[in-house]
Amino acid sequence: MEVQSQGSIKHPKGLFVLFFVEMWERFSFYGMRALLVLFLTKSWLMQDQEANRIYGVYNGFVYLTPILGGFLADRFLGYRRSIFIGATLMMFGHLSLALDQVSTFYLGLGLLILGNGFFKPCISTVVGRIYELEGKPDLKDSGFTIFYFGINTGAVLGTWACANLAEYKGWHYGFGVAALGMLIGLIIFGILGRRVDANAFAPTEIRKEDSSDSQEDKIKNRERIYAILVFSAVTITFWASFEQMGSSLNLIIDRYVDRNILGWEIPAANYQSLNPIFVMSLALIVSWMWKKFEEAGRHVSTITKFCFGLTILGSGYLILSFATSHNAEKFSSIWIILAILLHTIGELFVSPVGLSLVTKLAPNKIASMMMGIWFLATFFAHILAGELAGMMGGRESLSGFFLIFFLLPCAASFGLFLFRKKLESWMHGIK
């Protein structure tokens, strides 16, 4: 089965398989994550600051372990085995969360952190490799945007399934259905994974390399790694701002947003699904837009996409700052919806484009480890996000609180723009 893009150009058929595996993994990941802070504050009666810190540390370590997992996959395990190991660990992690015990709860978080370390860098690397193997590198940005559609399809389904089961049946039913989602992804990978080109899964020493050991190539590879590090550093401010959605914004929605629609009080965790719903609505449009620009010979550089994405994200928080500047105890859901829409547009300009960029810039022999480095930036972002979320005060301080997340990404966008010439030279023609 070939996955069609716009027009006559076709994406590799392996994208279809990886799309659904990732969709179900994200079903479990985002479903559980939508519950975490609310569970800690409502069931365990934790203080906001402590719950936000646990949320930030957990999400941070989820993005730290991919460095080790990527290294092991590159050198020893191969990507197929690493994805299988990671998915299995995550399934048992969600099952552990579903048990009503403090010890199994923290065990579950640990298993999720380890499992993600094996799974996350490898599946993204394989997506990039299938485009190289089929000679379609120019379709990578478009392909990763389609892949991102799968991520957010899973996020929508997982958030609604977990949030509503937790609301009406109990917290641990919500955590349990996340385990079911991961099991489905594991089964799909086991049955359909063989349809993906086997060369895309092989560790480096098995794959056929097309690089030389010349000094010129060494310098080029080193400078491209520098470029990855710069883009990674910039994403720290992006994700530290964006990821308030699961922590501070989650609590703000629960306490200060009018969630009543036609007599139904919408569960606060359900608002977590707005972002993936918007991604599903817009991802293919954005993918089509990048492809049309390419066909017209007007390539939009990665630097430009990042600058726009950061600024658009910040503007969403500026709107929330304005909406909360008046004295009413609760504010309309419309402002939250509009802000999340802008956050989503910013995300589509940064996240799938960044994943694609790493697969273009990273030397083959350390491709998955460099994907882990990319996710390392998200580790620092989540730690920072958790600490910043702890600065959230009462209703009267929200306007100033939101301004923090307007200024951070906009400052990063401005800095990236100023540094663009040097960064372009390090990228050696990859735009």
C-alpha positions as CSV (number, residue, x, y, z in Angstrom):
1,M,0.0,0.0,0.0
2,E,1.4,3.4,-1.0
3,V,0.6,6.5,1.0
4,Q,-0.3,9.3,-1.4
5,S,0.9,12.8,-1.1
6,Q,-0.6,15.6,-3.1
7,G,-0.2,15.1,-6.8
8,S,1.5,12.0,-8.3
9,I,4.4,11.7,-5.9
10,K,4.0,8.8,-3.5
11,H,5.4,8.4,0.0
12,P,7.1,5.1,0.9
13,K,4.7,2.4,1.9
14,G,6.5,1.9,5.2
15,L,5.2,5.2,6.4
16,F,1.7,3.7,6.6
17,V,2.9,1.0,9.1
18,L,4.9,3.4,11.2
19,F,2.1,5.9,11.2
20,F,-0.3,3.4,13.0
21,V,2.4,2.0,15.4
22,E,3.2,5.6,16.5
23,M,-0.5,6.5,16.7
24,W,-1.2,3.8,19.3
25,E,1.9,4.5,21.2
26,R,0.9,8.2,21.4
27,F,-2.7,7.1,22.4
28,S,-1.2,5.6,25.5
29,F,1.4,8.4,26.2
30,Y,-0.9,11.4,25.8
31,G,-3.9,9.7,27.4
32,M,-1.9,9.0,30.6
33,R,-0.2,12.4,30.6
34,A,-3.6,14.2,30.5
35,L,-4.4,12.6,33.8
36,L,-1.1,12.9,35.7
37,V,-1.3,16.3,37.3
38,L,-5.1,16.1,37.9
39,F,-4.6,12.7,39.5
40,L,-1.8,13.9,41.8
41,T,-3.7,17.0,42.9
42,K,-7.2,15.5,43.2
43,S,-6.6,11.9,44.2
44,W,-3.3,12.3,46.2
45,L,-4.1,15.9,47.2
46,M,-0.6,17.1,46.3
47,Q,0.2,20.8,46.2
48,D,0.3,22.3,42.7
49,Q,4.0,23.0,42.8
50,E,4.9,19.5,43.8
51,A,2.5,17.9,41.2
52,N,3.9,20.2,38.4
53,R,7.4,19.3,39.4
54,I,6.7,15.6,39.1
55,Y,5.0,16.2,35.8
56,G,8.0,18.1,34.5
57,V,10.6,15.6,35.8
58,Y,8.7,12.6,34.4
59,N,8.3,14.3,31.0
60,G,11.9,15.5,31.1
61,F,13.3,12.0,31.7
62,V,11.1,10.6,29.0
63,Y,13.2,12.7,26.6
64,L,16.6,12.0,28.3
65,T,16.7,8.3,27.9
66,P,16.5,8.3,24.1
67,I,20.2,9.2,24.0
68,L,21.1,5.9,25.6
69,G,18.4,4.0,23.7
70,G,19.5,5.6,20.4
71,F,23.2,4.7,21.1
72,L,22.3,1.1,21.8
73,A,20.1,0.9,18.7
74,D,22.8,2.4,16.4
75,R,25.6,0.1,17.6
76,F,24.1,-3.1,18.9
77,L,20.4,-3.7,18.8
78,G,19.1,-2.3,15.6
79,Y,15.9,-0.3,15.3
80,R,13.4,-3.1,15.0
81,R,14.5,-4.8,18.3
82,S,14.7,-1.5,20.1
83,I,11.2,-0.4,19.1
84,F,9.8,-3.8,20.3
85,I,11.7,-3.6,23.6
86,G,10.5,0.0,24.1
87,A,6.9,-0.8,23.3
88,T,6.8,-3.7,25.7
89,L,8.3,-1.8,28.6
90,M,5.8,1.0,28.1
91,M,2.9,-1.4,28.0
92,F,3.9,-2.8,31.4
93,G,4.5,0.7,32.6
94,H,0.9,1.7,32.0
95,L,-0.3,-1.5,33.6
96,S,1.7,-0.6,36.7
97,L,0.0,2.8,36.9
98,A,-3.4,1.1,36.7
99,L,-2.7,-0.6,40.1
100,D,-3.8,1.3,43.1
101,Q,-0.4,1.4,44.9
102,V,2.1,4.2,45.4
103,S,5.1,1.8,44.7
104,T,3.6,0.5,41.4
105,F,2.8,4.1,40.4
106,Y,6.4,5.2,40.5
107,L,7.5,1.8,39.0
108,G,5.2,2.5,36.1
109,L,6.7,6.0,35.5
110,G,10.1,4.4,35.5
111,L,9.1,1.8,33.0
112,L,7.6,4.4,30.7
113,I,10.8,6.5,30.9
114,L,13.0,3.5,30.0
115,G,10.6,2.2,27.3
116,N,10.4,5.6,25.6
117,G,14.2,5.7,25.5
118,F,14.3,2.7,23.2
119,F,11.1,3.5,21.2
120,K,11.2,7.3,20.5
121,P,14.4,7.9,18.7
122,C,14.3,4.7,16.7
123,I,10.9,5.0,15.1
124,S,11.6,8.6,14.1
125,T,14.9,7.6,12.6
126,V,13.3,4.8,10.6
127,V,10.8,7.2,9.1
128,G,13.7,9.3,7.8
129,R,15.6,6.3,6.5
130,I,12.8,4.9,4.4
131,Y,12.8,8.2,2.4
132,E,16.6,7.9,1.9
133,L,16.3,4.2,0.8
134,E,13.6,5.1,-1.8
135,G,15.4,8.2,-3.0
136,K,12.8,10.7,-1.9
137,P,14.6,12.9,0.6
138,D,12.8,16.0,-0.7
139,L,9.5,14.6,0.7
140,K,10.8,14.2,4.2
141,D,9.3,17.4,5.6
142,S,5.9,16.4,4.1
143,G,6.3,12.8,5.3
144,F,7.1,13.8,8.8
145,T,4.1,16.1,8.9
146,I,1.9,13.1,7.8
147,F,3.6,11.0,10.5
148,Y,2.8,13.8,12.9
149,F,-0.9,13.5,11.9
150,G,-0.7,9.9,13.2
151,I,0.9,11.1,16.5
152,N,-2.0,13.5,17.1
153,T,-4.7,11.1,16.0
154,G,-3.5,8.9,18.8
155,A,-3.4,11.8,21.2
156,V,-7.0,12.8,20.5
157,L,-8.3,9.2,21.0
158,G,-6.1,8.6,24.0
159,T,-7.0,11.8,25.8
160,W,-10.7,11.3,25.4
161,A,-10.7,7.6,26.3
162,C,-8.5,8.1,29.3
163,A,-10.1,11.4,30.5
164,N,-13.6,10.1,30.3
165,L,-12.9,6.7,31.9
166,A,-11.1,8.4,34.7
167,E,-13.9,10.9,35.2
168,Y,-16.8,8.4,35.2
169,K,-15.2,5.1,36.2
170,G,-12.1,6.0,38.2
171,W,-8.5,7.1,37.7
172,H,-7.1,3.6,37.3
173,Y,-9.5,2.7,34.5
174,G,-8.1,5.7,32.7
175,F,-4.5,4.5,33.2
176,G,-5.5,0.9,32.2
177,V,-6.9,1.9,28.8
178,A,-3.5,3.5,28.1
179,A,-2.0,0.1,28.5
180,L,-4.4,-1.3,26.0
181,G,-3.5,1.3,23.4
182,M,0.2,0.4,23.8
183,L,-0.6,-3.3,23.4
184,I,-2.5,-2.6,20.1
185,G,0.6,-0.7,18.8
186,L,2.8,-3.6,19.8
187,I,0.6,-6.1,17.9
188,I,0.5,-3.9,14.8
189,F,4.3,-3.6,14.8
190,G,4.8,-7.4,15.2
191,I,2.4,-8.2,12.4
192,L,3.0,-5.4,9.9
193,G,6.5,-4.3,10.7
194,R,8.0,-6.7,8.2
195,R,6.5,-4.6,5.4
196,V,9.0,-1.8,6.2
197,D,12.3,-2.1,4.3
198,A,14.6,-4.2,6.5
199,N,17.6,-2.0,5.7
200,A,15.8,0.9,7.6
201,F,16.0,-1.1,10.8
202,A,19.5,-2.4,10.6
203,P,22.2,-1.1,13.0
204,T,25.0,1.0,11.4
205,E,27.6,-1.6,10.9
206,I,25.1,-3.7,8.9
207,R,23.7,-0.8,6.8
208,K,25.6,0.1,3.6
209,E,27.3,3.4,4.2
210,D,27.8,6.0,1.5
211,S,30.2,8.3,3.4
212,S,33.9,8.8,3.2
213,D,36.6,9.5,5.8
214,S,38.0,12.6,4.2
215,Q,38.9,15.6,6.3
216,E,36.3,17.6,4.4
217,D,33.6,15.2,5.3
218,K,34.6,15.1,8.9
219,I,34.4,18.9,9.1
220,K,31.0,19.0,7.3
221,N,29.6,16.3,9.7
222,R,30.9,18.1,12.7
223,E,29.4,21.5,11.7
224,R,26.1,19.8,10.8
225,I,26.1,18.4,14.4
226,Y,26.7,22.0,15.6
227,A,23.6,23.0,13.7
228,I,21.5,20.2,15.3
229,L,22.7,21.5,18.7
230,V,21.6,25.1,17.9
231,F,18.2,24.0,16.7
232,S,17.8,21.8,19.8
233,A,18.7,24.6,22.1
234,V,16.1,26.8,20.5
235,T,13.4,24.2,21.0
236,I,14.0,24.3,24.8
237,T,12.1,27.6,25.0
238,F,9.5,26.4,22.6
239,W,8.6,23.2,24.6
240,A,9.0,24.8,28.0
241,S,6.2,27.2,26.9
242,F,4.2,24.7,24.9
243,E,4.2,22.1,27.6
244,Q,2.3,24.3,30.1
245,M,-0.7,22.6,28.5
246,G,-0.4,19.5,30.6
247,S,0.6,21.2,33.9
248,S,-0.3,24.9,34.7
249,L,-2.8,25.3,31.9
250,N,-4.5,22.0,32.9
251,L,-5.0,23.3,36.4
252,I,-6.1,26.8,35.2
253,I,-8.7,25.2,32.9
254,D,-9.9,23.1,35.8
255,R,-10.3,26.1,38.1
256,Y,-10.7,29.3,36.1
257,V,-12.3,28.4,32.7
258,D,-16.1,28.3,32.2
259,R,-16.4,24.7,30.9
260,N,-20.2,24.5,30.9
261,I,-21.7,23.8,27.5
262,L,-25.4,23.2,27.3
263,G,-25.5,22.0,30.9
264,W,-22.5,19.7,30.5
265,E,-19.4,20.4,32.6
266,I,-16.6,19.3,30.2
267,P,-13.9,17.4,32.1
268,A,-10.7,19.6,32.2
269,A,-8.5,16.9,30.8
270,N,-10.7,16.8,27.7
271,Y,-9.2,20.2,26.7
272,Q,-5.9,18.3,26.2
273,S,-7.4,16.9,23.0
274,L,-7.8,20.3,21.4
275,N,-4.2,20.4,20.3
276,P,-4.2,17.0,18.6
277,I,-7.6,17.8,17.0
278,F,-6.1,20.9,15.5
279,V,-3.0,19.0,14.4
280,M,-5.2,16.5,12.6
281,S,-7.2,19.3,11.0
282,L,-4.1,21.2,9.9
283,A,-1.2,18.8,9.5
284,L,-2.1,17.6,6.0
285,I,-2.8,21.2,4.9
286,V,0.7,22.2,6.2
287,S,2.3,19.2,4.5
288,W,0.5,20.2,1.2
289,M,1.7,23.8,1.7
290,W,5.4,22.8,2.0
291,K,5.1,20.6,-1.0
292,K,3.5,23.3,-3.1
293,F,6.2,25.7,-2.2
294,E,8.8,23.2,-3.3
295,E,7.0,22.6,-6.6
296,A,7.0,26.3,-7.2
297,G,10.7,26.5,-6.5
298,R,10.2,28.6,-3.4
299,H,11.7,26.6,-0.6
300,V,10.9,27.8,2.9
301,S,14.0,27.3,5.0
302,T,14.0,25.4,8.3
303,I,15.2,28.6,10.0
304,T,12.2,30.6,8.7
305,K,9.8,27.9,9.8
306,F,11.3,27.8,13.3
307,C,11.1,31.6,13.6
308,F,7.5,31.7,12.6
309,G,6.6,28.8,14.8
310,L,8.2,30.3,17.9
311,T,6.5,33.7,17.3
312,I,3.1,32.1,16.7
313,L,3.3,30.0,19.9
314,G,4.1,33.2,21.9
315,S,1.2,35.0,20.4
316,G,-1.2,32.4,21.8
317,Y,0.0,33.2,25.3
318,L,-0.2,36.9,24.6
319,I,-3.9,36.3,23.9
320,L,-4.3,34.5,27.2
321,S,-2.6,37.3,29.0
322,F,-5.1,39.7,27.6
323,A,-8.1,37.4,28.3
324,T,-7.1,37.1,32.0
325,S,-6.3,40.7,32.6
326,H,-9.9,41.5,33.7
327,N,-11.2,40.7,37.2
328,A,-13.8,38.0,36.4
329,E,-13.3,34.8,38.3
330,K,-13.7,32.6,35.2
331,F,-13.0,33.3,31.6
332,S,-14.5,31.9,28.4
333,S,-13.3,28.7,26.8
334,I,-13.1,30.6,23.5
335,W,-9.8,32.2,24.6
336,I,-8.3,28.8,25.5
337,I,-9.4,27.4,22.2
338,L,-7.9,30.2,20.2
339,A,-4.7,30.1,22.2
340,I,-4.3,26.3,21.6
341,L,-5.0,26.8,17.9
342,L,-2.1,29.2,17.7
343,H,0.1,26.9,19.8
344,T,-0.7,24.1,17.3
345,I,0.2,26.1,14.3
346,G,3.5,27.0,15.9
347,E,4.0,23.3,16.7
348,L,3.5,22.3,13.1
349,F,6.1,24.8,12.0
350,V,8.7,23.4,14.5
351,S,8.2,19.8,15.6
352,P,7.8,17.7,12.5
353,V,10.2,20.0,10.6
354,G,12.8,19.5,13.4
355,L,12.5,15.7,13.3
356,S,13.0,15.8,9.5
357,L,16.0,18.1,9.9
358,V,17.8,15.8,12.3
359,T,17.5,12.9,9.8
360,K,19.0,15.1,7.1
361,L,21.9,16.5,9.1
362,A,22.9,13.6,11.3
363,P,25.8,11.4,10.1
364,N,24.5,7.9,9.4
365,K,26.7,6.2,12.0
366,I,25.1,8.1,14.9
367,A,21.7,8.9,13.4
368,S,19.6,7.5,16.2
369,M,21.9,8.9,18.9
370,M,21.6,12.4,17.4
371,M,17.8,11.9,17.4
372,G,18.3,11.2,21.1
373,I,20.3,14.5,21.4
374,W,17.3,16.3,19.8
375,F,15.0,14.8,22.4
376,L,17.5,15.8,25.1
377,A,16.6,19.4,24.5
378,T,13.0,18.4,25.4
379,F,14.3,16.9,28.7
380,F,15.7,20.3,29.7
381,A,12.5,22.0,28.4
382,H,10.2,19.8,30.5
383,I,12.3,20.4,33.6
384,L,12.2,24.1,32.9
385,A,8.4,23.9,32.2
386,G,7.8,22.2,35.5
387,E,9.7,24.9,37.4
388,L,8.0,27.7,35.5
389,A,4.6,26.1,36.1
390,G,5.4,26.3,39.8
391,M,5.3,30.1,39.5
392,M,1.6,30.0,38.8
393,G,-0.3,31.9,41.5
394,G,-3.9,32.6,41.9
395,R,-6.5,34.0,39.5
396,E,-5.2,37.6,39.9
397,S,-1.7,36.8,38.7
398,L,-2.5,34.8,35.6
399,S,-2.0,37.7,33.1
400,G,1.6,38.3,34.2
401,F,2.2,34.5,34.3
402,F,1.2,34.1,30.7
403,L,3.5,36.9,29.6
404,I,6.5,34.7,30.5
405,F,5.5,32.3,27.8
406,F,5.1,35.1,25.3
407,L,8.5,36.5,25.9
408,L,10.5,33.3,26.0
409,P,9.8,31.9,22.5
410,C,9.7,35.3,20.9
411,A,13.2,36.1,22.3
412,A,14.4,32.7,20.9
413,S,13.0,33.5,17.5
414,F,14.8,36.8,17.4
415,G,18.1,35.2,18.4
416,L,17.7,32.5,15.8
417,F,17.1,35.1,13.1
418,L,20.2,37.0,14.1
419,F,22.3,33.8,14.0
420,R,20.9,32.5,10.7
421,K,23.9,33.2,8.4
422,K,26.3,31.2,10.6
423,L,23.8,28.5,11.0
424,E,23.2,28.2,7.3
425,S,26.9,27.8,6.7
426,W,27.0,24.9,9.2
427,M,24.2,23.2,7.5
428,H,26.1,22.9,4.2
429,G,23.3,23.3,1.7
430,I,20.6,21.5,3.8
431,K,17.7,24.0,4.2
